[in-house]
Amino acid sequence: MTPAAEPDVTVLVVTWRARDLLAACLEALRGQTVPHRLLVVDNASTDGTAELLEKYEEARVLRLPRNAGFAGGAAAGLDDVRTPYVALLNDDALPAPGWLAALRAALVADPGLVAATSRLLLASTAAGPAGGAGRVNNAGVLLRPDGYGADRGLGEPDGPPYDVPAEVFGFSGGAALLRTGAVRTAGGFPAPYFLYYEDTDTSWRLRLAGGRIGYVPDAVVRHVHSASADQASASFSFHNERNRLLTLTRCAPAGVAAREVARFPLTTASLAAKRALRRPVPPAPHFRPGLRLCVLASYARLLHQPATHPSAAPAARVGAGPLVDRAPLPTCRPGGRSPPPPESQARTSGPAQASLPAWRSCWASWPGCSRRAGR
C-alpha cells in the first residue's frame, strides 16, 4: 500500500479573541478536499481560544506573548511553515469545501502565478458556501492613483465579471494561497504594520520581483466583513493611513511616494486650520488632526525598523532590512509581460521593456495606478 503523500499546503490562521468565529472557521477547514497542515497563530487571546484549540488535534498552535496584529501574526507564522504553499485565512472566514483545491490547482497550472486570491462573499448576503446570490466582499485588490488599496467588487452583486478568472494587482489576506518561497524571497509579511495593507504591500513586492497574482472564482469563501475590527474606529484610520504611506515609500516610484507623503501633512495642516476657524470638518477619525499627527510620527519611527518578524529574516533577502530600502529594484524579465488590466476590461498590455525598472512598469501599465488611467 502506497503511503499518503505529505501535504504541500499549510493553512495559516491568525486569531485574536474570536473564539466562536474561529470555531466555525476550523470546522469549515475540516471539510476541505485537499490534505493540508493547519497552523493557528494565537495573538495572546484571553477569551477561551486556547481551550477551544485543544479540541483540534490537527492544529499546530503558535501562541504569541502579546497581540502582534494580523501582520505580526502572519509574519511569525510564516517562519514556521515548511510546505511549498501557504494559505492565509481570516478567523472570520468560512471556506467552501473546494476552496483550497481551487487555489492550489491555479498555482499548479501556472508557474508564473505567485499568489491566488479567493472569491470572498459578504456572509450577511451570501446564499451559501457555493456562492450564487449575494454580494462580493473581495475579488482581488485594486490600487488607486493615490496609493489606496481597494477591494475589487466590494458590495457589487455576485456574478459577472466576478465569475471568471482574472489577473489582479493584489491578493486579499482574508483568503489566499501563496508560494512560500516567493513570499520569503520578497521579504515576508511586514510585521510592523500590525493591521491593514500587509496584503497590498506584499502583493506589490511580489510583483516587483516578477510574479503575477490571479483571482480564482471557484475558490469561494463567506466572510464576516470587519467582524474583528471596526472600520469606523480611530484604530482603523490610524493603521490604514500610516500603512498606506509606508507601502508607498517601500514600493511606489520615488516621485509618487514623495507626492503622497508630502500631501498628508499639508492636508493635516489644512484640517487643523479649518477647525481653528470653526469651519465644518467631516467627523470621520482620519480627518482629526491629532490622529493624523500620530500617523506621521509613527510613520517616521518605522522607516528604519526591520520589516519582518525577527526570527524570519534570513540574510540577503529583499525587505529583510529596514522597512524602507532604497536599494536598486529588480528589472522586468526579458520577454515578460506587464500586468494586464482587470478581467472586466477586455484588453491586455504589451510586453515589458527589459531595461525598465519593475516599479515603473508596474505603476505605469496597471489601470488605476497612474493619472493617465483616468481614475
VOVOSE-658530 format. One line per field, with one value per atom (N, C-alpha, C): z, y, x; atom name. Coordinates in steps of 0.02 Angstrom, whole numbers. Layout:
! VOVOSE-658530
z: c(Z	...) .
y: c(Y	...) .
x: c(X	...) .
atom: c(CA	...) .
//
This chain:
! VOVOSE-658530
z: c(0	0	0	-47	-53	3	41	95	66	104	82	78	27	19	73	92	140	110	148	122	99	45	21	34	74	91	167	193	262	263	298	306	370	363	419	440	501	528	587	583	638	675	741	779	840	862	923	951	1006	1043	998	960	914	919	979	991	948	948	913	837	812	741	720	761	746	743	788	788	723	698	634	577	579	526	525	584	587	567	582	560	484	453	380	349	383	357	360	408	411	351	317	259	193	195	133	99	33	-5	-18	2	-7	61	69	132	145	206	222	295	309	378	402	466	495	549	542	590	614	678	707	750	734	773	818	884	933	961	948	969	1043	1087	1159	1177	1149	1164	1237	1264	1334	1339	1285	1283	1280	1297	1293	1227	1186	1123	1135	1185	1199	1214	1253	1270	1208	1166	1104	1060	1054	1008	1032	1095	1119	1087	1062	1030	957	931	861	859	862	866	802	747	685	681	728	726	765	733	770	792	855	883	903	878	896	937	1002	1045	1055	1037	1044	1113	1141	1209	1211	1153	1150	1083	1077	1014	963	912	860	798	802	745	692	640	586	552	539	503	544	609	650	660	666	673	610	552	489	479	499	492	538	599	645	621	594	569	509	465	404	420	475	494	512	527	548	491	433	376	341	328	295	231	204	143	86	23	-34	-40	-13	-17	53	61	123	107	141	131	191	177	229	232	293	302	366	359	418	464	528	575	571	533	523	453	422	354	354	309	303	231	220	152	131	68	40	36	32	32	-22	-80	-134	-137	-85	-85	-96	-53	-57	-120	-141	-203	-263	-267	-323	-325	-267	-265	-283	-257	-270	-344	-373	-444	-487	-469	-508	-506	-448	-443	-477	-472	-505	-581	-606	-679	-709	-670	-696	-651	-669	-626	-618	-663	-657	-604	-581	-527	-460	-421	-355	-300	-318	-269	-305	-271	-298	-244	-263	-214	-226	-174	-173	-193	-202	-213	-145	-112	-45	-52	-21	-21	49	53	118	149	208	239	251	263	277	216	156	94	55	68	29	41	-13	-7	23	15	41	22	45	31	-43	-86	-157	-193	-156	-188	-219	-281	-314	-295	-264	-243	-188	-182	-131	-159	-118	-139	-125	-165	-162	-105	-70	-21	-53	-86	-118	-174	-232	-289	-312	-264	-278	-254	-250	-226	-285	-287	-336	-304	-346	-322	-355	-314	-340	-352	-391	-406	-344	-290	-229	-183	-206	-167	-119	-118	-76	-108	-69	-93	-87	-130	-129	-145	-116	-130	-198	-242	-308	-300	-324	-323	-259	-210	-144	-150	-124	-122	-186	-239	-302	-302	-343	-346	-368	-337	-356	-424	-470	-539	-585	-650	-696	-672	-677	-706	-654	-596	-542	-543	-597	-604	-652	-673	-719	-690	-705	-680	-709	-671	-693	-660	-691	-657	-622	-559	-519	-490	-464	-436	-373	-330	-267	-241	-190	-158	-93	-71	-6	47	101	156	192	175	206	184	122	96	31	35	-24	-14	-70	-69	-102	-70	-95	-98	-142	-144	-87	-42	18	1	-46	-64	-94	-134	-164	-111	-62	-9	32	47	86	46	-17	-59	-63	-64	-67	0	53	118	171	155	205	215	267	282	327	317	355	426	473	541	574	564	597	576	522	500	550	587	636	601	574	539	474	422	359	315	251	198	194	240	234	170	148	85	25	25	-31	-37	19	20	-6	20	-1	-75	-97	-168	-212	-193	-233	-237	-180	-181	-221	-219	-261	-335	-353	-423	-443	-398	-413	-426	-394	-403	-466	-504	-567	-565	-508	-502	-525	-533	-552	-501	-497	-447	-483	-469	-503	-457	-485	-450	-472	-423	-436	-413	-458	-437	-406	-422	-393	-320	-295	-226	-184	-164	-132	-56	-27	46	68	119	151	207	208	254	296	362	406	408	361	348	411	430	488	553	559	622	680	665	718	719	677	676	650	686	668	620	558	507	517	566	582	642	666	727	711	764	757	742	771	759	685	654	582	543	557	519	528	590	603	563	569	534	458	436	365	333	365	337	343	402	411	364	359	318	244	223	153	139	183	173	172	217	219	155	132	71	11	5	-50	-46	14	21	5	22	7	-66	-99	-163	-222	-212	-268	-297	-358	-385	-335	-331	-281	-286	-348	-357	-331	-344	-321	-245	-216	-143	-111	-139	-110	-115	-170	-179	-128	-119	-73	0	16	85	102	55	67	72	35	36	104	138	202	254	269	318	294	230	204	217	204	219	293	333	406	429	402	420	399	340	316	362	383	428	495	520	584	579	522	512	509	476	472	541	582	649	690	682	720	701	638	613	620	654	666	601	551	488	492	455	460	434	472	454	462	414	421	487	516	582	583	525	523	556	589	626	584	519	480	461	481	471	535	588	650	648	655	652	702	763	812	791	763	739	681	638	580	601	654	679	708	740	765	707	653	593	569	563	538	585	650	698	694	690	686	620	566	500	503	531	535	578	632	677	645	602	573	511	485	421	422	478	481	528	542	583	538	562	521	499	436	406	422	445	455	527	544	611	624	683	695	681	692	682	611	567	498	449	464	421	401	355	332	295	292	262	186	158	86	57	93	70	59	3	-11	44	75	125	195	204	270	313	283	320	344	340	362	323	354	323	255	249	184	160	102	74	4	-8	-74	-117	-104	-146	-216	-268	-336	-339	-373	-379	-438	-437	-493	-556	-613	-677	-701	-748	-777	-815	-816	-851	-927	-964	-1037	-1063	-1106	-1136	-1090	-1029	-984	-1005	-970	-986	-928	-945	-893	-868	-807	-779	-822	-843	-882	-839	-869	-830	-802	-757	-732	-788	-774	-824	-853	-813	-837	-894	-903	-959	-1009	-1065	-1112	-1155	-1123	-1160	-1117	-1148	-1112	-1133	-1089	-1104	-1144	-1175	-1216	-1174	-1207	-1171	-1134	-1075	-1037	-1067	-1060	-1082	-1030	-1053	-1007	-965	-991	-954	-909	-912	-873	-801	-752	-682	-668	-626	-615	-585	-540	-510	-562	-612	-661	-708	-727	-769	-732	-667	-627	-619	-603	-590	-654	-707	-767	-809	-806	-852	-821	-755	-723	-718	-748	-744	-672	-657	-590	-552	-577	-540	-565	-617	-643	-659	-660	-675	-746	-790	-859	-864	-812	-814	-806	-787	-783	-722	-668	-607	-550) .
y: c(-60	0	62	107	168	217	240	287	353	386	450	502	544	597	650	681	735	795	829	889	941	975	1028	1098	1102	1166	1171	1230	1247	1304	1294	1347	1384	1449	1492	1536	1526	1566	1606	1672	1716	1736	1730	1745	1786	1824	1863	1872	1840	1847	1841	1787	1774	1700	1676	1605	1574	1604	1574	1577	1632	1638	1587	1580	1534	1462	1444	1376	1360	1407	1397	1392	1433	1431	1364	1339	1275	1216	1220	1167	1166	1226	1230	1202	1213	1185	1109	1081	1008	978	1018	994	1003	1028	1038	972	973	913	901	948	942	933	881	873	934	956	1015	1014	1052	1064	1127	1130	1188	1219	1283	1322	1380	1382	1437	1480	1544	1591	1629	1618	1650	1711	1769	1833	1848	1802	1813	1822	1781	1786	1767	1798	1785	1766	1741	1727	1653	1611	1539	1508	1547	1520	1461	1466	1412	1346	1350	1291	1263	1308	1285	1247	1272	1242	1173	1157	1091	1037	1058	1011	996	1033	1025	997	932	899	909	924	933	1000	1045	1112	1116	1144	1165	1237	1250	1316	1353	1414	1459	1516	1517	1568	1624	1684	1741	1773	1803	1832	1896	1926	1987	1989	2034	2041	2076	2040	2068	2089	2086	2103	2048	2058	2008	2005	2064	2065	2031	2047	2016	1942	1922	1852	1813	1841	1808	1802	1855	1853	1800	1796	1744	1674	1666	1601	1579	1626	1609	1574	1593	1563	1490	1469	1400	1356	1386	1349	1310	1246	1203	1172	1200	1173	1223	1199	1244	1299	1286	1335	1353	1416	1439	1476	1457	1490	1535	1595	1641	1637	1632	1629	1666	1715	1751	1704	1720	1678	1690	1741	1753	1734	1689	1667	1594	1578	1510	1486	1447	1424	1366	1367	1311	1250	1189	1129	1128	1156	1154	1214	1257	1319	1308	1268	1259	1221	1174	1137	1183	1230	1276	1322	1348	1391	1353	1293	1253	1235	1217	1199	1258	1318	1377	1387	1379	1388	1332	1271	1214	1222	1247	1254	1310	1361	1419	1436	1413	1426	1500	1542	1614	1648	1615	1644	1631	1684	1676	1678	1699	1702	1694	1664	1657	1680	1725	1754	1729	1731	1697	1743	1711	1747	1754	1810	1823	1854	1823	1849	1872	1926	1950	1898	1875	1821	1841	1904	1927	1925	1919	1919	1854	1814	1754	1703	1672	1621	1557	1544	1482	1476	1423	1416	1415	1394	1390	1456	1508	1573	1579	1607	1619	1687	1690	1754	1782	1847	1880	1936	1963	2020	2006	2036	2025	2064	2033	2068	2085	2037	2050	1999	2025	1982	2002	2013	2038	2110	2133	2201	2246	2305	2356	2409	2447	2502	2566	2615	2680	2726	2780	2825	2856	2865	2895	2843	2782	2730	2694	2710	2672	2605	2551	2487	2484	2446	2441	2370	2349	2283	2284	2243	2237	2207	2243	2217	2227	2262	2268	2293	2254	2273	2259	2238	2226	2156	2147	2080	2026	1969	1912	1887	1886	1866	1899	1905	1937	2007	2027	1990	1947	1938	1905	1829	1803	1730	1701	1741	1717	1734	1693	1706	1772	1803	1866	1874	1914	1934	2000	2004	2063	2092	2153	2184	2147	2130	2100	2049	2012	1962	1991	1962	1980	1934	1964	1923	1884	1898	1861	1790	1775	1707	1703	1677	1673	1617	1594	1544	1573	1567	1596	1543	1554	1512	1535	1490	1508	1538	1508	1532	1602	1616	1683	1736	1720	1769	1782	1730	1739	1778	1763	1799	1874	1889	1959	1994	1959	1991	1971	1925	1905	1957	1947	1994	2050	2112	2169	2171	2139	2134	2201	2254	2317	2349	2326	2355	2342	2288	2267	2248	2296	2283	2323	2293	2326	2340	2332	2345	2294	2245	2195	2154	2145	2108	2151	2215	2259	2266	2276	2284	2221	2163	2100	2086	2100	2091	2134	2196	2242	2217	2194	2169	2104	2062	2002	2020	2072	2094	2125	2164	2193	2140	2082	2026	1986	2007	1974	1926	1920	1873	1903	1859	1879	1851	1883	1864	1852	1795	1777	1775	1790	1784	1720	1679	1613	1612	1620	1625	1561	1503	1441	1432	1475	1472	1518	1492	1533	1531	1591	1599	1648	1631	1679	1714	1780	1820	1866	1862	1908	1972	2017	2076	2119	2132	2176	2150	2084	2056	2067	2069	2077	2146	2192	2260	2308	2363	2413	2464	2464	2508	2581	2596	2665	2690	2649	2666	2707	2739	2776	2729	2668	2619	2602	2591	2576	2633	2694	2753	2761	2752	2759	2710	2646	2595	2599	2615	2619	2675	2734	2791	2782	2759	2751	2698	2641	2587	2602	2643	2666	2706	2751	2791	2746	2697	2652	2610	2586	2545	2586	2648	2691	2703	2715	2729	2667	2608	2546	2526	2539	2507	2553	2613	2656	2692	2720	2764	2820	2841	2890	2954	2976	3037	3031	2973	2961	2957	2921	2915	2983	3023	3090	3134	3130	3172	3155	3091	3071	3081	3068	3079	3153	3196	3268	3294	3265	3287	3275	3224	3206	3261	3287	3342	3406	3418	3478	3474	3417	3408	3413	3386	3390	3463	3503	3574	3610	3593	3623	3606	3543	3522	3558	3565	3600	3672	3704	3774	3780	3734	3736	3729	3685	3677	3740	3771	3832	3888	3890	3941	3920	3862	3836	3822	3801	3781	3707	3685	3615	3567	3514	3461	3395	3349	3283	3250	3213	3183	3120	3090	3027	3035	2983	2988	3012	2992	3011	3085	3123	3195	3232	3195	3226	3243	3307	3325	3287	3276	3240	3170	3134	3066	3067	3116	3120	3135	3175	3187	3123	3083	3018	2972	2975	2937	2957	3021	3045	3026	3031	3013	2938	2897	2825	2806	2838	2826	2841	2899	2917	2868	2846	2800	2732	2709	2642	2639	2696	2695	2650	2645	2605	2546	2526	2467	2405	2348	2287	2272	2251	2243	2177	2128	2062	2040	1985	1956	1940	1958	1950	1880	1829	1760	1737	1781	1761	1805	1821	1869	1842	1794	1770	1825	1819	1871	1875	1931	1943	1931	1956	1948	2016	2027	2091	2107	2165	2187	2161	2123	2097	2147	2202	2254	2306	2371	2423	2420	2447	2445	2479	2531	2565	2554	2523	2506	2533	2582	2612	2579	2517	2481	2473	2464	2456	2401	2414	2364	2319	2258	2212	2238	2219	2239	2186	2205	2157	2103	2045	1989	2000	1987	1993	1950	1979	1942	1935	1962	1959	2006	2003	2046	2092	2154	2199	2175	2195	2171	2191	2144	2162	2193	2227	2257	2205	2225	2178	2146	2087	2048	2087	2133	2170	2217	2233	2273	2227	2216	2164	2187	2194	2209	2187	2175	2158	2204	2212	2257	2221	2259	2230	2209	2182	2158	2215	2199	2248	2256	2316	2327	2298	2260	2226	2276	2335	2383	2428	2424	2468	2443	2487	2465	2435	2384	2347	2392	2438	2480	2524	2548	2593	2556	2494	2454	2438	2420	2402	2461	2520	2578	2605	2611	2645	2603	2537	2495	2469	2475	2447	2500	2489	2539	2557	2621	2643	2661	2642	2657	2720	2752	2813	2863	2926	2977	2969	2941	2931	2881	2841	2791	2822	2886	2921	2905	2881	2864	2908) .
x: c(42	0	44	32	72	55	105	91	65	22	-6	49	46	95	86	142	139	103	61	28	79	64	108	81	28	-3	-10	7	-7	-58	-113	-162	-145	-133	-112	-171	-194	-250	-224	-229	-211	-274	-274	-335	-319	-369	-365	-435	-448	-511	-572	-574	-631	-650	-659	-668	-723	-782	-838	-828	-802	-788	-734	-683	-629	-655	-700	-727	-762	-801	-836	-786	-734	-682	-647	-627	-591	-635	-699	-745	-749	-751	-753	-689	-633	-570	-569	-603	-607	-643	-682	-717	-681	-619	-581	-564	-562	-548	-474	-432	-360	-327	-285	-249	-205	-201	-162	-140	-89	-70	-106	-117	-153	-109	-97	-59	-102	-116	-155	-108	-104	-65	-113	-106	-150	-115	-145	-116	-133	-113	-123	-196	-239	-311	-325	-378	-397	-470	-499	-571	-587	-540	-551	-529	-493	-468	-420	-378	-330	-367	-420	-458	-494	-519	-551	-502	-441	-393	-371	-380	-363	-407	-465	-511	-491	-444	-424	-353	-349	-284	-243	-277	-241	-205	-219	-191	-126	-75	-15	-29	-19	-36	28	33	88	58	72	45	96	77	121	111	163	157	116	104	64	29	-19	-55	-12	10	52	13	-55	-95	-94	-133	-133	-65	-35	29	83	87	138	126	63	47	64	49	64	140	176	249	279	254	279	261	201	180	219	237	273	339	370	433	426	364	351	328	316	289	345	332	381	354	301	270	280	277	287	234	174	120	96	77	47	-17	-71	-135	-150	-170	-193	-269	-295	-368	-386	-431	-455	-494	-494	-531	-606	-628	-699	-722	-684	-698	-720	-768	-794	-783	-730	-716	-761	-783	-821	-774	-802	-760	-706	-720	-671	-625	-627	-588	-514	-483	-411	-391	-431	-415	-414	-461	-464	-403	-383	-324	-261	-254	-194	-190	-247	-247	-225	-244	-225	-149	-118	-45	-8	-33	-1	-3	-59	-68	-27	-10	26	85	145	203	219	194	207	166	113	73	108	117	147	94	34	-21	-87	-135	-203	-251	-295	-342	-413	-453	-518	-575	-633	-696	-730	-716	-743	-812	-861	-929	-947	-985	-1008	-1054	-1037	-1075	-1147	-1160	-1228	-1273	-1243	-1282	-1276	-1223	-1211	-1266	-1288	-1341	-1315	-1251	-1223	-1151	-1116	-1045	-1028	-1074	-1060	-1071	-1090	-1099	-1168	-1171	-1234	-1260	-1319	-1346	-1303	-1301	-1262	-1221	-1177	-1135	-1062	-1020	-948	-917	-872	-830	-763	-732	-668	-656	-638	-619	-549	-506	-439	-432	-369	-355	-337	-367	-351	-306	-272	-229	-251	-270	-293	-233	-242	-186	-154	-194	-166	-134	-129	-95	-140	-205	-250	-266	-263	-286	-362	-394	-467	-488	-544	-572	-606	-583	-614	-684	-735	-803	-841	-814	-846	-918	-965	-1035	-1073	-1039	-1073	-1105	-1156	-1189	-1140	-1145	-1103	-1124	-1078	-1092	-1042	-1058	-1011	-992	-927	-871	-834	-862	-826	-833	-861	-868	-818	-769	-717	-649	-598	-530	-504	-459	-430	-362	-319	-258	-273	-253	-269	-204	-209	-149	-126	-174	-153	-203	-181	-223	-252	-306	-334	-305	-281	-255	-309	-373	-427	-433	-411	-415	-375	-315	-271	-220	-192	-139	-78	-20	42	97	144	204	250	264	302	369	405	471	469	418	412	400	359	345	408	445	506	558	564	612	595	530	508	511	530	539	489	443	394	340	300	246	273	251	277	249	282	258	241	280	264	198	168	105	49	52	2	-63	-99	-162	-164	-192	-208	-147	-158	-109	-53	-51	2	-7	-70	-79	-63	-82	-65	11	44	117	151	131	161	147	86	69	114	124	165	236	264	332	339	288	289	289	252	250	317	347	412	465	456	503	487	436	420	362	328	273	207	157	90	41	-17	-68	-134	-165	-227	-286	-344	-407	-441	-463	-491	-564	-612	-682	-710	-680	-705	-684	-639	-617	-662	-719	-771	-765	-770	-766	-819	-856	-901	-863	-868	-828	-871	-862	-897	-856	-869	-827	-821	-757	-741	-770	-776	-802	-753	-689	-639	-608	-631	-603	-657	-666	-716	-686	-711	-682	-702	-745	-761	-721	-675	-638	-576	-550	-488	-429	-432	-378	-374	-432	-432	-402	-424	-399	-324	-300	-229	-188	-204	-164	-173	-232	-245	-203	-204	-167	-91	-69	3	31	-3	23	20	-28	-28	35	53	114	176	179	236	240	183	182	204	181	203	278	304	375	417	391	427	424	367	354	344	319	299	359	352	404	418	481	500	459	445	406	335	305	236	235	282	285	296	342	355	294	258	198	145	131	78	97	161	183	181	203	201	130	85	16	-16	6	-27	-19	42	47	14	14	-19	-95	-124	-195	-208	-162	-169	-170	-125	-122	-187	-212	-274	-333	-336	-390	-385	-323	-314	-336	-320	-340	-416	-448	-521	-553	-524	-551	-540	-481	-467	-514	-535	-581	-653	-664	-731	-769	-733	-764	-781	-831	-852	-797	-788	-740	-777	-770	-804	-786	-833	-821	-778	-765	-728	-659	-634	-570	-511	-509	-450	-449	-500	-499	-478	-460	-439	-365	-347	-275	-232	-258	-218	-201	-250	-237	-188	-195	-150	-79	-70	-3	27	-15	9	30	-8	10	80	92	156	213	201	253	270	219	231	263	242	272	347	366	436	476	445	480	492	446	451	493	515	551	612	646	707	701	639	628	627	654	652	582	575	508	476	514	485	492	460	466	539	566	638	665	625	650	641	615	602	638	701	736	805	807	872	910	975	1016	1003	1021	1018	948	899	830	800	768	737	687	693	645	661	716	731	768	791	825	775	794	748	682	630	564	565	607	614	685	691	756	759	802	807	860	875	922	892	935	908	857	802	749	763	737	747	714	741	712	664	621	574	613	585	618	612	665	660	604	563	509	449	453	396	342	285	229	214	196	172	106	86	23	-36	-79	-138	-191	-240	-293	-340	-386	-435	-475	-503	-539	-598	-626	-684	-666	-601	-580	-546	-579	-558	-499	-441	-380	-321	-265	-204	-149	-100	-45	9	52	105	165	216	275	310	337	375	445	474	542	589	637	682	722	736	776	735	669	626	623	636	631	563	562	500	446	464	412	380	419	390	343	363	319	254	262	204	157	184	142	110	150	126	78	85	46	-19	-26	-86	-140	-198	-252	-269	-272	-287	-225	-166	-104	-70	-96	-66	-121	-104	-153	-180	-140	-162	-218	-228	-281	-349	-352	-415	-457	-424	-461	-437) .
atom: c(N	CA	C	N	CA	C	N	CA	C	N	CA	C	N	CA	C	N	CA	C	N	CA	C	N	CA	C	N	CA	C	N	CA	C	N	CA	C	N	CA	C	N	CA	C	N	CA	C	N	CA	C	N	CA	C	N	CA	C	N	CA	C	N	CA	C	N	CA	C	N	CA	C	N	CA	C	N	CA	C	N	CA	C	N	CA	C	N	CA	C	N	CA	C	N	CA	C	N	CA	C	N	CA	C	N	CA	C	N	CA	C	N	CA	C	N	CA	C	N	CA	C	N	CA	C	N	CA	C	N	CA	C	N	CA	C	N	CA	C	N	CA	C	N	CA	C	N	CA	C	N	CA	C	N	CA	C	N	CA	C	N	CA	C	N	CA	C	N	CA	C	N	CA	C	N	CA	C	N	CA	C	N	CA	C	N	CA	C	N	CA	C	N	CA	C	N	CA	C	N	CA	C	N	CA	C	N	CA	C	N	CA	C	N	CA	C	N	CA	C	N	CA	C	N	CA	C	N	CA	C	N	CA	C	N	CA	C	N	CA	C	N	CA	C	N	CA	C	N	CA	C	N	CA	C	N	CA	C	N	CA	C	N	CA	C	N	CA	C	N	CA	C	N	CA	C	N	CA	C	N	CA	C	N	CA	C	N	CA	C	N	CA	C	N	CA	C	N	CA	C	N	CA	C	N	CA	C	N	CA	C	N	CA	C	N	CA	C	N	CA	C	N	CA	C	N	CA	C	N	CA	C	N	CA	C	N	CA	C	N	CA	C	N	CA	C	N	CA	C	N	CA	C	N	CA	C	N	CA	C	N	CA	C	N	CA	C	N	CA	C	N	CA	C	N	CA	C	N	CA	C	N	CA	C	N	CA	C	N	CA	C	N	CA	C	N	CA	C	N	CA	C	N	CA	C	N	CA	C	N	CA	C	N	CA	C	N	CA	C	N	CA	C	N	CA	C	N	CA	C	N	CA	C	N	CA	C	N	CA	C	N	CA	C	N	CA	C	N	CA	C	N	CA	C	N	CA	C	N	CA	C	N	CA	C	N	CA	C	N	CA	C	N	CA	C	N	CA	C	N	CA	C	N	CA	C	N	CA	C	N	CA	C	N	CA	C	N	CA	C	N	CA	C	N	CA	C	N	CA	C	N	CA	C	N	CA	C	N	CA	C	N	CA	C	N	CA	C	N	CA	C	N	CA	C	N	CA	C	N	CA	C	N	CA	C	N	CA	C	N	CA	C	N	CA	C	N	CA	C	N	CA	C	N	CA	C	N	CA	C	N	CA	C	N	CA	C	N	CA	C	N	CA	C	N	CA	C	N	CA	C	N	CA	C	N	CA	C	N	CA	C	N	CA	C	N	CA	C	N	CA	C	N	CA	C	N	CA	C	N	CA	C	N	CA	C	N	CA	C	N	CA	C	N	CA	C	N	CA	C	N	CA	C	N	CA	C	N	CA	C	N	CA	C	N	CA	C	N	CA	C	N	CA	C	N	CA	C	N	CA	C	N	CA	C	N	CA	C	N	CA	C	N	CA	C	N	CA	C	N	CA	C	N	CA	C	N	CA	C	N	CA	C	N	CA	C	N	CA	C	N	CA	C	N	CA	C	N	CA	C	N	CA	C	N	CA	C	N	CA	C	N	CA	C	N	CA	C	N	CA	C	N	CA	C	N	CA	C	N	CA	C	N	CA	C	N	CA	C	N	CA	C	N	CA	C	N	CA	C	N	CA	C	N	CA	C	N	CA	C	N	CA	C	N	CA	C	N	CA	C	N	CA	C	N	CA	C	N	CA	C	N	CA	C	N	CA	C	N	CA	C	N	CA	C	N	CA	C	N	CA	C	N	CA	C	N	CA	C	N	CA	C	N	CA	C	N	CA	C	N	CA	C	N	CA	C	N	CA	C	N	CA	C	N	CA	C	N	CA	C	N	CA	C	N	CA	C	N	CA	C	N	CA	C	N	CA	C	N	CA	C	N	CA	C	N	CA	C	N	CA	C	N	CA	C	N	CA	C	N	CA	C	N	CA	C	N	CA	C	N	CA	C	N	CA	C	N	CA	C	N	CA	C	N	CA	C	N	CA	C	N	CA	C	N	CA	C	N	CA	C	N	CA	C	N	CA	C	N	CA	C	N	CA	C	N	CA	C	N	CA	C	N	CA	C	N	CA	C	N	CA	C	N	CA	C	N	CA	C	N	CA	C	N	CA	C	N	CA	C	N	CA	C	N	CA	C	N	CA	C	N	CA	C	N	CA	C	N	CA	C	N	CA	C	N	CA	C	N	CA	C	N	CA	C	N	CA	C	N	CA	C	N	CA	C	N	CA	C	N	CA	C	N	CA	C	N	CA	C	N	CA	C	N	CA	C	N	CA	C	N	CA	C	N	CA	C	N	CA	C	N	CA	C	N	CA	C	N	CA	C	N	CA	C	N	CA	C	N	CA	C	N	CA	C	N	CA	C	N	CA	C	N	CA	C	N	CA	C	N	CA	C	N	CA	C	N	CA	C	N	CA	C	N	CA	C	N	CA	C	N	CA	C	N	CA	C	N	CA	C	N	CA	C	N	CA	C	N	CA	C	N	CA	C	N	CA	C	N	CA	C	N	CA	C	N	CA	C	N	CA	C	N	CA	C	N	CA	C	N	CA	C	N	CA	C	N	CA	C	N	CA	C	N	CA	C	N	CA	C	N	CA	C	N	CA	C	N	CA	C	N	CA	C	N	CA	C	N	CA	C	N	CA	C	N	CA	C	N	CA	C	N	CA	C	N	CA	C	N	CA	C	N	CA	C	N	CA	C	N	CA	C	N	CA	C	N	CA	C	N	CA	C	N	CA	C	N	CA	C	N	CA	C	N	CA	C	N	CA	C	N	CA	C	N	CA	C	N	CA	C	N	CA	C	N	CA	C	N	CA	C	N	CA	C	N	CA	C	N	CA	C) .
//
